[in-house]
Amino acid sequence: MNKPEEKFVLLPQDSAGDPDVFQQLLKQETVPVPDYLAPCNPGFSDDNLSVDRYISRDFHRQEAEKMWPKVWQFVGREEQIPKAGDHLVYDIVDDSIIVMRGDDGVIRGFHNSCLHRGRALRTSGGTVGQLKCPYHGFTWDLKGKLESIPCAWDFKYLKKEEQNLPEVRVESWKGFVFINMDPDAKPLLEHLDVLPEHFRDYAFERSVIIAHVQRKVPVNWKVAQEAFMESMHAHVTHPQLLTFTGDCDSQYDMYGDNISRSVTPMAVPSSHTKGVVEPLVLHDILEESGRMADSDGDAHKLPEGQTTRQYIGELNRRIFGEASGRDLSHVTLAELQDAILYSIFPNTQIWSGYCGNILYRVIPDGDNHESCLFDVMLLWRHKEGEVPPAPARFNRLPDDQPFSAAAELMALGPVFDQDMRNMVAMTKGMKASKKGAVSLASYQESRIRHHHLTLDKYLGSGSAK
């Protein structure tokens, strides 16, 4: 079919938004609704946040010293390092960690520094048979045990058994690999709080990365992180999404210190609009969302008497079920299509559900507080017992290329580019701010407030002002 004619009306922005929309949609489900989709928002104060939290180098150094060395951070997926010697390099401000699978199958993390003169042992991921310093040749095995020293006669004072590479903690959950440089940190599963329970049926252990794109963005890492912690910006930043996205009708939830969630209804028009017809909703969600099981808006026609939400949910149920080899008859329409996005403090966000999952990660660009690396990963499922396909190759975009240059991101690329334009302008605006602070929406930006409250607990300030 051709795209239906757009004859809807944009309403005044002042009155739009109803956070109860998602709960009302759940009442229309024909299968049991999981308890974890219930709202959970404790409410916070309405204090402003100082712009110094984003533009101050001193604040950045506090994070570098007090937060990053103490917190669990997502490094990659186990399928990225399937064989002995396979490894990833994770750089975070002043620290660099080699995450490597040993010849015993165990994944370990080593400080990326030669114990001789301090040269970084690896500058990128890959596969090696041993860790050999490119400077003088000190060599360690895949378990981090010192194997050989050049001119050993000249290092007689060194006790070889004391020269193993210092390790960091490495723990995995559902194939996601995390590191923590604090030996006394609580276990990863405790850090993840409710997430394992909420994700228990989604089979992420059988996920594989089908796209991994990274780009440098000239903003503080928190600016990039927070761009995806609320949906109220969509009606201005992403107007092409309004026909099928309940942007300002989203639900926002917080759990403990480390986990927060937004739930944005899909396959329903934004409450900023009036008169959007169902055929247009169907066409646009297929063409523009980038997350549905099919992306051809011309290949589908809405059956009489069926809503787009019902049609897309059943389409995803069938295709996602076939791909994963699972019976998804028990699954809600919400989990098959809605944008249910969880944040794991400090710098990772992941979409839940049975497929069409996106993962975001934001890492400071070395010691530069005004630049960060923004990662996008797309995850798919393989069938149980099936040999999983190799993960997609990492695509690091040149700094002057937009996300839309990455064909593997499909319709998502232009959406990310719209977000990037906001981010760069935010840095300029915050530096120019006479007010010297940002003011957050009490409900729709409560995940951002929650994020800063947790950050302050690491910094020891006890306040998000």
N, C-alpha and C positions, 0 to 999 in steps of 0.2 A: 504494500500500500504506500501511497505517497504520504508525506507528513500532513497530518490534519491541520487545518487552518487555526492559527492562534488568535482567538477572539476573547481572551480572558481580560479581566481588569486587575490592575495593581491597586490595592487599597492603601489608605494612609498608614504609614509605618507605626504611628503612635499606638494603635490599638491591637496590633497583631500579637499572637502568641498565646498558647495554652499548654502548660506543662502536663496537663492531665490527658492529652490526646493519646499518648502511647498506652496508658492504662485502659482507656476506653476501647482501643483497638484490640487489646488482649481479651476483653470480654467477648469479642466476636470469634475467638479461636474455637475450633472444633475438637481440639486435643487438649490434654491437661497442660496448664501453663506452669513452668518451673518457678519455684518460690523466689529464686534469685533475680527474677525480672521485676520484683516489687521495688518501689522507690525507697531510697535510703539517703536522705540528705539532712545532716544535723544542723545546718545553718551556721553562719559565721558573722563576725562583725563587718561593718561597712567601712573600715578604715582605709584610707588611701595607701597606695604603695609608692615609695619613692622611686623616681627614675634612676637613682644611683644604683639600684639593684640590677639594672641592665647596662648602664653606661660607665660605671665606676670600675677602674682597674683594681682598686683596693678591694671591692666586693668580690671581684673575680679571684683575687689571690686568697681571700678567705675561703672560697669554695675549693680552691686547689689544695689548700692545706687541711681543711677540716671536714669537707664533705666527700670529694671524689675518692680519697684513699680509704674511706670507711663504708662505702655503700656498694651493694650488689649492682653490677652493670652487665647488660646483655652484650655478648661478643659475637655470637654467630650460632649457626645450627650444626648439629653433629654430622649431618650428611655432607657438610662442607669439608670435613676432615675425616673421611672414612677409613683411611689406611695409615699404617705406621709411618711416621715422619710428616704426615700432612699437618699443616699448622696455619694459624691466623695470627696477625700482629694487631694488637689493640693498643692504640696510643690515646692517652688521656692527660692533657696538660703536660706536666713534666715527666709522667710515667709512661713506660712502654712495656707491654706484656706479650710474651709468646705463648699462645694457647696451642698445644701440640698433642697429637695422639701418639702414645708410646708403642713400642713393639709388643707390649703386653695388653694393648687395647685400651689402656687407661688414658683419659684426657687430663693433662696437667697444665699448669700455668707457671711460666718462669719470667722473672724480671729480665728484660731484654738488655743485658749489660754484661760484657766480658769481665771476668774477675781479675784480669790482668791490667789492662789500661782503660777499661770502661767503654770500649767501642760497642755500639749496638750490634748484636750478633745477627739479627735479621732486620731488613728494612721493608720487607713485604711478606705476605703469606706465600705458600707453595708447598713443596715436598722435598725433604732432605733425608739422608741416611744418618746424619749426625749433625750436631751443632758445632761448626768450626768457625772460629773468629777469622774474618777476612783480613785482619791486620797482621797478626803474628802466628796464628794457627792453634791457639789453645782450643781443645776439642772436648765436647761433652757428648754422651750418648743420648738416646731419645727419652731417657728417664731423668736427664739432668745430672748424671754422674760423670765426674771428670774422667776422661779416657787418656788424654796425653797432653804433655807440655813440651813445647819446643825448647831444645837445649836444657833438658831437665837438670843437668848438672849445676846450672846457674840459679836454680830455684829450690835448693835443698832445704831451705828454711820452711817451705810450704808443706803442710800435711795434706796429702792428696785426699784423704777421706773427709777433710774439712772444706774442700773446694767444689762441692756440688753447687749447682745453680740454685739460688734462693727461689722458693716457690711462693705463689699466691694461692688462695683457695679457689677451687673450681668446682662448681656444682651444676647439674643439669636438671631440667624439668621439661618433659614432653619433647625432648630433642633440642630445646633452647639451652645454650651454654652461657653461664654467667661466671664472672670473676669478682673476687673481693680481696683487696690488699690488706684487710684487717683480719689478723688471725683470730681475734676474739669476737668477730661479728656473729650475729645470730644466724642460724641456718637459712639457706635460700627459701625453703618452703615457708618458713615463718615470715620472711620478708614479703613473700607473695600473698600472704594473708588469705583472702577468700578466692583468689584467682584459680587455684587448682580445683576447688569445688565447683566454681562457676563454669569451668572449661572441661569438666570431667567427661562429657559425651562428645566432644568435638574432634577427637582422634588426631590431635596435633602431632602425636608421635609418628604418624604416617604422613606428615607434611613434607613437601619438598619446595624449595625456592625456585619459582619459575621466572622471576625477574629480580634483579638487585641493581639499583641505580643510585649513585651518590653524586652530589654536587656541593661545591663550596658556596655558602651564602654569607654575605658580608654583614652579619648581625650577631648579637649575643645569642648563645645557645637557647636561653630561656624564651627569647622572642619567637624563635622557630618552634620550640616545644609548645608554647601556649597558643600558637596559631591553630592548633588542632584540638584544643581543649574546650572549645565552644562552637556552636553552629549558628549563632545569631548573626554572624557576618555574611552568611550565604546570600541574602537577598540583595546585597550591594556588590559583594566581591564575586559571587558566582550566580549571576541572574539566570543562566541557562539551566540551573538545577531546580528552579522554583516550581516547575510544573509537576515534579514528582518527589519533592523533599520537604518534609515537615520541619524546616530549619528552626524556627523560633518556637516550635511545639515540642522541643526535645526535653527529655528527662535527664537530670544530673544527679549522680550518686557518688558517695564517698565511703570508703571502708578502711578503718584504721588510719595509719600514717601514709601508707605507700601505694594504695590502690584507689583509683577513682574511675568513673565511667560516665559516658554520655550515651544516650539512646535516642537516635534521630529516626523517626518513622519514615519509611520509604514507600513509594507507589501511592502516595497521597499528595495532593497539592499543598504548597505552603499556605498558611493562613494570611500571608501578604497578598494572596490572589483571590479572585472570585470568578467563577464561570469557566474553569479549566475542564474540558470534556475528557472523559475516560480514554478515548482513542489517542489523544495527545499525551496523556500521562504514560500510556503504554509505549508509544513510539519513543518518547524522550528518555524514559528510564533505561531502555535498551541501548539507545545510541550514546547517552551522555554519562551514565553512572560509572561504567568501567568495572563493575563488580558483579553483574548478573551473569547467569550461565550462558546467555547468548547476547550478542551485541548488534544484531541486525534488526533494526526497527521496521524494515519493510517486509520481513518474513513472518510476521505475526499479526493476527487479527483477533480482536477481543470477542469471544463468544457472547451472544446475547444473554443478558441477565447476570453476567459475571463482572466483578470489579477487577481493575488492574492488579490490586493487591492480591486477590485470590489467584489470578492467572499467573503472575510472576512467581508467587510462592510455589505453586504447583509445578511450574516449569523448572524452577531451581531444584525442587524436591526430586524430580525425575532425573535431571542431568547430574546433579551433585551425587545422588545416590548411585547412579550408574558408574560414575568416575571412581567413587570410593568403595564400591561393592557393598554398600550398606542399605538396609531397609530404613528409610527415613519417614515412615508413615506416622511415627509418634511425635514428629517435630513441629513446632509452631511456625506459622508464617513469619513471625517476627524474627526468629533465628535463621530463617532462610533468606532474608532480604534486608532487614533493617540495619542501619549503621550503628552497631553496638561496639563502641570504642573504649577500651580500657587503657589506663595509664599505669605504668609501673615506675614508681619513683626510682631514679630521677629523670631518665632521658629516653624511655622506651614507651611506645604506644602500639597496641595490637587490637585489631578488629576480631571479635568473637564470631561464632556461627560455624556452619558446616562447610563453607567454602567461600571463595571470594575474599579471603582474608588479606588485609594489608598490614604491614608492620612499618612503623616509623622509628627512627633512632636519630638523635641529635647529639653530636660530640663537639666540644670546643675545638677550634682549629689551633692545636698546640697551645701556646701561652698567649694567644691573641684573644682578648675578651670581646673584640668586635667582629669576630668571624667564627663560623662553625661549619661542620660537615653534616649534611642532611642526607640520611639514607632512606630509601624506599625499597621494601621487599614485598613481593607478591607470593602467596603460598597456595599450593594446590595439594590435593590428597592423592595417594596411590592406594591400591587395594591391599588388604591384609594378605601376607604371604607372597606378594608380588615384589620382584626386584625393583626398587625405586629408580626412577631416572636420575641421571646426574643433575645436580643443581645448576641453575643458570650461571653463566659467567658474569663476574662482577663488571659493571659498566660505570667507570668514573668519567663523568662528563667534564669536558673542559670548562673552565670558569665562565667563559662567555657564551656557553650554550644553554638553552632553556631545557626544562624537563620534557617539553614536547618534542625535543630532538631524539628522545629515547623511545623508539617505536614499540618496545615491549611494554611500555606503560599504557599504551592505547589511549582511551579517552581521559585517563587520569592525568596525563602529562600537562595538557593545557590548564587543568584545574590547579595543579601545583604551581604553575607559572603565575596564575592569578594571585595565589597566596604569597609568592615570593615578592611580588611588587609591593604588597602591603608591608612586608617585613623590612625591606630596605628603607622605605619611607618612614617607618616607625623610629628607626635609629636617628634619622635626621630630625624628626619631630621631637623626640624626647630630649635630644641635646639642646634644641631651641626652646624647650618648654619654660615658660615663665612660672607656671604653676609648680613645676618640679615634682609632679606626682601623677599617677594614673588612678582613675576611679573605676571600680569594677561593678558590674551588675550583681545585685545581691544573690540571685539564683543562677542565671545563665552563665555567669563566669565564676561560679563557686569552686569549680575544679582548679582554677588558677589560684584562688585564695588558698585552697587546701594544699596546693603544691608549694607555695611560699611558706606556709606554716610548718610543713615538714622540713623544708630547707633550713629554716631558722633553728629547728631543733638540733641539726648538725652543727650549725655555726655557733650555737650557744647563746643566741640573742633573745630567744623566747618571744619575739615580736615580729610581725610582718610589716612594720611601718618602714 
